[in-house]
Every structure is written in C-alpha cells, then in structure tokens.
Amino acid sequence: MTAGAKKHVGSWFDRFVKNGAKVSFGIYLDQTIGLTLLSYLLKFTHFPDWAYVALIPVGYAWY
C-alpha cells in the first residue's frame, strides 16, 4: 500500500471513530437525562409494583 493510500484510509477511519464517539456520548447523555427525569416523576406516584411493570411499554413509547 502506498503512503497516500494509507493516509486516505487513516483519515477516513479517524473521522469514523470521532463521529461514532460523538454519537455514542450523545446517546449516553440523552438516556441519562431521560432516566433521571423519569425517576423524579415516579417518586410522586404510588402505584403497585405490577403497575410499574405494566407501564414499561408506555415509557418506551413516550421516550
């Protein structure tokens, strides 16, 4: 492989890794913020445990 080809592959791979890291961190922050808000909201509700389990699909649809 020539030096120019190695540089081209390296720059493409570098951009790929940087973009993947940004997306991954963004998803992490999004989930953390959403779950934190949900935990605060659930502190004010008084449902039995089975109701929380039944409401899991609603949480996924809302989020």
N, C-alpha and C positions, 0 to 999 in steps of 0.2 A: 504494500500500500504506500502511496506517495505521501509526502509531508502535507500537501494541500488537502488530500482526501482525509487524512487523519484529523486535520484541523476542522474540516467541514463536519465530520461525524462528531467530533468533540463539542463543537459549538451547538449542534442540534441536540445532542444528549444533555448538555448543560442547561439549555433552555427548557427541555422536557422535565428535568429534575426540579428546576426552580419553580416552574409553573405547577407541577404536582405538589410541591411542598406548600405553596401558597393556597392551593385549593384544599389540601388536607387540613391545614391550620384553620382556614375559614370554616370548614365543616365542623371542626372541633369546637370553635367558638360559638357557632350557631347552636349546636346541640347543648353546650354547657349553659348558655343563656336561657334557652327554652326550657331545659330541665329545671333550672333554678327557679324560674318564674312559676313553673308548674308545681314545684314543691311548696312554694309560698302559698299558692292558691289552694292546694289540698289541705293545708293546715287549718283553713277556715271551714272545711266541710266535715261532716260527721256521718259518713256512710259506713255500712258494714264492710268487712274485707272482701266479700264476694262481689259487692257492687264495684269496688275499685278494679277488680279483675275483669268484670264485665265491661267496664268503661275503657279498657286499654285500646280497643279498635277506634273508639271515638277520639282518643288522644292522638293516635297516629293520623287520623283523617284531618283533625284540626291543625296539627303541626305541619 
